[in-house]
Amino acid sequence: MVVVAAAVLGIAAFAVMVAKDRTYVASVPFSPQGEPNREIAVVYYSRSGHSEAAAREIARTFNAPIARIDADYPRDFSGQGKALSDARAEAHPQIRVEPIDLAPTRRVFLVSPTWLFRPAPPLWTYVEQADLRGKEVVLVMTGNSRYKQEEIDEFGRRVAKHWLRSNPVADVEGVGKRRHGKAQLRIDEARRWMAKAIELADGGEGGAIAAMMALLLGMRASEIVSRVVRDLDDDGHLLWIPTAKTEAGKRTLRVPDVLRPYLQRLAADSTPHAPLFGQHWRDWPREWVQRVCELAGVPKVTAHGMRGLHSTLAMEAGITGHVVAASLGHENVSTTVQSYAKPEAVAGAQQRRALRVLAGGAG
Ligand SMILES: Cc1cc2nc3c(=O)[nH]c(=O)nc-3n(C[C@H](O)[C@H](O)[C@H](O)COP(=O)(O)O)c2cc1C
């Protein structure tokens, strides 16, 4: 009986959705008045008008340029079926986008209906082909039941991945022998860097804490910004990285004492799935690594260089390449040795220097 009732309810809900999504809901068109606000732009896909209404309202609020994405999902039964099957297959359909100049835009609102708990496929195609480098992207979804956070996170990763793939120097070929590894700080410089980072963290700068995570935990910038409150575990002693692009990337890190109170403070009073640092792009820890370098008066290194220094110091402390590789999330130890740790460190693996070196302890 219960099963039949559930089935009937399910069919009824589906019928309502089909009827609703076949009916176009008109809204008042918008185009900017006078000089548009070029810092903001709105790009949207809508099949039956709800997302279009939301997109127009956002554009109207900011007097921002707006562009529509078109895709081939007619508002009849066949279009509904195609929408469902493309959403299920996570397809990237062909799209046409109204012309819009995003060059001066700082924040882009992407608006879409929810199809199977995630943005509709046309939006996924859009982020693959649009140049959103350096822009803040705000995703707005309309729907009639629910979305899944993991799908939204995946969409965010797709946008961020595209940022990296479209790095303007990515196609520039190096001349001469490729040098592995990024410039690293010397130990005295790293101590000065840490002292400055702690001072800033004490002053409430979350970015300084994120930057310290690159050095003290050897974490990637993307891993730092994607940590959520519940990843900090065991009274702040452990940090989980449960999802990663490789198996080796999934790991649990031991949080050094110096970092623990800061992370615990960030996690206090927040819900389990709240981002530990709030919403930030992966550029954020990188920028902070460099900001701290500047303020500490040491050479500017990259966040990746900090990850390398972590590896060098850990190797010098006598930890084997395997342990360092595991804590950095590398699949094989030779990547760690070639790209991160300085050769001297690998050779002098028995020197007893650990992260306490950075806190000013004897080597
Ligand atoms: C194929 C398909 C799948 C859908 N899946 C969801 C869903 O998972 N969650 C949800 O809240 N709404 C879902 N909906 C409902 C639409 O998201 C909702 O009606 C939306 O507001 C339509 O926006 P539009 O008028 O801009 O096309 C789905 C609709 C379609 C056509």
PDBQT file of the ligand as one rigid body, heavy atoms in Angstrom, charges set to zero:
ROOT
HETATM    1  C1  LIG A 401      15.047  17.338 -16.922  1.00  0.00    +0.000 C 
HETATM    2  C2  LIG A 401      14.679  18.103 -15.715  1.00  0.00    +0.000 A 
HETATM    3  C3  LIG A 401      15.214  17.746 -14.478  1.00  0.00    +0.000 A 
HETATM    4  C4  LIG A 401      14.907  18.476 -13.336  1.00  0.00    +0.000 A 
HETATM    5  N1  LIG A 401      15.510  18.133 -12.158  1.00  0.00    +0.000 NA
HETATM    6  C5  LIG A 401      15.309  18.917 -11.054  1.00  0.00    +0.000 A 
HETATM    7  C6  LIG A 401      16.049  18.682  -9.852  1.00  0.00    +0.000 A 
HETATM    8  O1  LIG A 401      16.849  17.768  -9.743  1.00  0.00    +0.000 OA
HETATM    9  N2  LIG A 401      15.818  19.499  -8.790  1.00  0.00    +0.000 N 
HETATM   10  C7  LIG A 401      14.933  20.545  -8.861  1.00  0.00    +0.000 A 
HETATM   11  O2  LIG A 401      14.808  21.260  -7.882  1.00  0.00    +0.000 OA
HETATM   12  N3  LIG A 401      14.224  20.793  -9.997  1.00  0.00    +0.000 NA
HETATM   13  C8  LIG A 401      14.402  20.011 -11.086  1.00  0.00    +0.000 A 
HETATM   14  N4  LIG A 401      13.731  20.293 -12.258  1.00  0.00    +0.000 N 
HETATM   15  C9  LIG A 401      12.786  21.414 -12.275  1.00  0.00    +0.000 C 
HETATM   16  C10 LIG A 401      13.423  22.684 -12.821  1.00  0.00    +0.000 C 
HETATM   17  O3  LIG A 401      14.677  22.912 -12.266  1.00  0.00    +0.000 OA
HETATM   18  C11 LIG A 401      12.558  23.914 -12.472  1.00  0.00    +0.000 C 
HETATM   19  O4  LIG A 401      11.286  23.755 -12.965  1.00  0.00    +0.000 OA
HETATM   20  C12 LIG A 401      13.216  25.164 -13.006  1.00  0.00    +0.000 C 
HETATM   21  O5  LIG A 401      12.775  26.292 -12.275  1.00  0.00    +0.000 OA
HETATM   22  C13 LIG A 401      12.945  25.392 -14.470  1.00  0.00    +0.000 C 
HETATM   23  O6  LIG A 401      13.689  26.516 -14.881  1.00  0.00    +0.000 OA
HETATM   24  P1  LIG A 401      13.477  27.195 -16.307  1.00  0.00    +0.000 P 
HETATM   25  O7  LIG A 401      12.036  27.633 -16.356  1.00  0.00    +0.000 OA
HETATM   26  O8  LIG A 401      14.391  28.367 -16.281  1.00  0.00    +0.000 OA
HETATM   27  O9  LIG A 401      13.814  26.213 -17.369  1.00  0.00    +0.000 OA
HETATM   28  C14 LIG A 401      14.006  19.570 -13.403  1.00  0.00    +0.000 A 
HETATM   29  C15 LIG A 401      13.457  19.917 -14.641  1.00  0.00    +0.000 A 
HETATM   30  C16 LIG A 401      13.788  19.204 -15.782  1.00  0.00    +0.000 A 
HETATM   31  C17 LIG A 401      13.222  19.619 -17.100  1.00  0.00    +0.000 C 
ENDROOT
TORSDOF 0
